[in-house]
Amino acid sequence: MATEIKAPQFPESVADGTVATWHKQPGEAAARDELLVDIETDKVVLEVYAPEDGTLAEIVKNEGDTVLSGELIARFSAGAVSSQAAASPAQSEDTEPEAEASEKLLSPAARKLAEEHNLDVAQLTGSGKGGRVTKEDVLNAIKEKESQAETVTAETEASPSSPALADSETELIAPGERVEKRVPMTRLRARVAERLLQASQDTAMLTTFNEVNMAPVIELRKKFKEQFQKTHNTKLGFMSFFVRAVTEALKRYPAVNASIDGNDIVYHGYYDVGVAVSSPRGLVVPVLRDADSMSLATIEKKIIEYGEKAAEAKLSIEEMTGGTFTISNGGIFGSLLSTPILNPPQTGILGMHAIQERPMAVNGEVVILPMMYLALSYDHRLIDGKEAVQFLVAVKGMLEDPARILLEL
């Protein structure tokens, strides 16, 4: 008797989802808890697993179809299967077992990235645990492919009549040809676009800037980095200092930690700081709950954990909802100055940027210092300019004298 496979129960904040990738096709066997399908929502990718050993009997919702919470997406026939039946019927008898293994050890994020760049999954080498192919492995393969393409292009320019190129099956674009490619926007990208447009239309957003001398934090990290890593088994980064500085500043200026609900102002008595993280699917913002009670080591470990989960599309809805304030670090991409956009219903977001050595006047003398521009975007409906500037100055002061963070001065 066939078992119905249904979409997971979505949280109230998620209306529906899209079938992203079927990892099994009708007639293919699956072991208990083996991944069957990925369902993409506007926040996370949800995975649906085989309820027991058996065979995928029928696919009701194909890739690209929209599904509702708890909606029927497939039918599954339970029962023991042989090792030969466990292989895909489309596989030939001479299929190498290594190719099958690589399919099973490919993370959803790595698989999607490989498919987007037309990479042969069977040829990828996994560096992860148990030979798992990670996103970094796929990125390295993409770079190698691009490097080879550049070499071929150079050879083409040097010898247009090369016999090797004449026999190539690669489709070459004629000079002057104007190529376009139309692809549907992912649900995450569509949701990001919707929220950014909402922020620009529904808030009175304004940005104030300042700059911070990062030398004290850099010296502190340099002095204690080895001892810190030995003690806490994690590296001491910049983000933990910013999170702690922000939470202390939020305590002094509650409006920056508040939100607007209709005609009401909601002041939050807790400090849940969202940290923007780049992922293959786009920008996501997991939340550090009660960040004010976290140690620097705990913050660093949590950020690393979130980064790994984002890379493999493993972040849960709970990890990405809520948040009373957000920090975005464009500096890791080389941004020197930008205007971060609010993440409604939050009323403040701090933008970090690249550290750059610049000549600064200190006590009447010109000194070269590692400086970073800070940008605070805020909702002017709730936060006055004076309060926004004072908040940013407080963050700056604690970073330039990190002892004030510990002493809460």
Long-range contacts (C-beta under 8 A, 24 or more apart in sequence): 1-77, 1-78, 2-57, 2-58, 2-75, 2-76, 2-77, 3-51, 3-52, 3-54, 3-75, 3-76, 3-77, 3-78, 4-72, 4-74, 4-75, 4-76, 5-36, 5-37, 5-48, 5-51, 5-72, 5-73, 5-74, 5-75, 5-76, 6-70, 6-71, 6-72, 6-73, 7-39, 7-46, 7-48, 7-61, 7-67, 7-68, 7-69, 7-70, 7-71, 7-73, 8-39, 8-46, 8-48, 8-69, 8-70, 9-69, 9-70, 10-41, 10-46, 10-68, 10-69, 11-317, 11-321, 13-43, 13-317, 13-321, 14-41, 14-42, 14-43, 14-69, 14-317, 15-68, 16-41, 16-66, 16-67, 16-68, 16-69, 17-41, 17-46, 17-66, 17-67, 17-187, 18-64, 18-65, 18-66, 18-67, 18-187, 19-61, 19-62, 19-63, 19-64, 19-65, 19-67, 19-73, 20-45, 20-63, 20-112, 21-63, 21-108, 21-111, 21-112, 22-59, 22-62, 22-63, 24-50, 24-56, 25-56, 25-59, 25-88, 25-90, 26-56, 26-57, 26-58, 26-59, 27-55, 27-56, 27-89, 28-55, 28-56, 28-86, 28-88, 28-89, 29-53, 29-54, 29-55, 29-56, 29-81, 29-85, 29-86, 29-87, 30-54, 30-55, 30-56, 30-76, 30-86, 31-86, 35-108, 36-74, 36-76, 37-73, 37-74, 38-108, 38-313, 39-67, 39-73, 40-186, 40-187, 40-188, 40-281, 41-187, 41-317, 42-187, 42-188, 42-190, 42-191, 43-188, 43-191, 43-284, 43-315, 43-317, 43-320, 43-321, 44-284, 44-313, 44-315, 44-316, 44-317, 44-320, 45-108, 45-281, 45-313, 47-108, 48-73, 50-76, 51-76, 51-78, 52-78, 53-78, 53-79, 53-80, 53-81, 54-78, 54-79, 54-81, 55-79, 55-81, 55-85, 64-184, 96-122, 98-122, 101-131, 102-126, 102-131, 102-133, 105-130, 105-131, 105-132, 105-133, 106-132, 106-133, 107-132, 107-133, 107-134, 107-135, 107-312, 108-312, 108-313, 109-135, 109-279, 109-280, 109-281, 109-311, 109-312, 109-313, 110-134, 110-135, 110-137, 110-138, 110-312, 112-280, 112-281, 112-313, 113-138, 113-139, 113-142, 113-280, 114-138, 114-141, 117-142, 117-145, 119-145, 134-311, 134-312, 135-280, 135-311, 135-312, 186-281, 186-282, 188-281, 188-282, 188-284, 189-281, 189-282, 192-282, 192-283, 195-343, 195-344, 196-341, 198-344, 199-341, 199-342, 199-343, 199-344, 200-341, 202-344, 203-342, 203-344, 203-347, 203-379, 203-381, 204-379, 204-380, 204-381, 205-341, 205-342, 205-377, 205-378, 205-379, 205-380, 206-377, 206-378, 206-380, 206-385, 206-388, 207-339, 207-340, 207-375, 207-376, 207-377, 207-378, 208-375, 208-376, 208-378, 208-385, 208-388, 208-389, 208-392, 209-337, 209-373, 209-374, 209-375, 209-376, 209-392, 210-373, 210-374, 210-376, 210-389, 210-392, 210-393, 210-396, 211-371, 211-372, 211-373, 211-374, 211-396, 212-371, 212-372, 212-374, 212-395, 212-396, 212-399, 212-400, 213-360, 213-369, 213-370, 213-371, 213-400, 214-238, 214-355, 214-369, 214-370, 214-371, 214-372, 214-399, 215-369, 215-370, 216-399, 216-400, 216-401, 216-402, 217-241, 217-399, 217-402, 218-355, 218-370, 220-402, 228-296, 228-297, 231-297, 232-297, 232-300, 232-301, 234-297, 234-300, 234-301, 234-304, 235-300, 236-296, 236-297, 236-300, 237-300, 237-303, 238-352, 239-275, 239-299, 239-300, 239-303, 239-327, 239-329, 240-296, 240-297, 240-299, 240-300, 240-303, 241-296, 241-399, 241-402, 241-405, 242-327, 242-350, 242-352, 242-395, 242-399, 243-273, 243-275, 243-288, 243-291, 243-294, 243-299, 243-327, 244-291, 244-294, 244-296, 244-299, 244-398, 244-405, 245-394, 245-395, 245-398, 245-399, 245-405, 246-273, 246-291, 246-325, 246-327, 246-350, 246-395, 247-271, 247-273, 247-291, 247-292, 248-292, 248-394, 248-398, 248-404, 248-405, 248-408, 249-391, 249-394, 249-395, 249-398, 250-292, 250-324, 250-325, 250-391, 251-292, 252-391, 252-394, 253-387, 253-390, 253-391, 253-394, 255-347, 255-382, 255-383, 255-387, 256-325, 256-347, 256-348, 256-378, 256-383, 256-387, 256-388, 256-391, 257-324, 257-325, 257-348, 258-324, 258-347, 258-382, 259-324, 259-345, 259-346, 259-347, 260-345, 260-347, 260-379, 260-381, 260-382, 261-345, 265-382, 268-324, 270-324, 271-324, 271-325, 272-322, 272-323, 272-324, 272-325, 273-323, 273-324, 273-325, 273-326, 273-327, 274-323, 274-325, 274-326, 274-327, 274-343, 274-346, 275-303, 275-306, 275-326, 275-327, 276-326, 276-327, 276-328, 276-329, 277-303, 277-306, 277-307, 277-310, 278-310, 278-333, 279-310, 279-311, 279-313, 280-311, 280-313, 281-313, 284-310, 284-315, 284-320, 285-320, 285-323, 285-326, 285-343, 286-310, 286-315, 286-319, 286-320, 287-319, 287-320, 287-321, 287-322, 287-323, 289-322, 325-349, 325-350, 326-350, 327-352, 328-352, 330-354, 331-355, 331-372, 336-373, 337-373, 337-375, 338-375, 339-375, 339-377, 340-375, 340-377, 341-377, 342-377, 342-378, 342-379, 347-378, 347-379, 347-382, 347-383, 348-376, 348-377, 348-378, 348-379, 348-383, 348-388, 348-391, 349-376, 349-377, 349-378, 350-374, 350-375, 350-376, 350-392, 350-395, 351-375, 351-376, 351-377
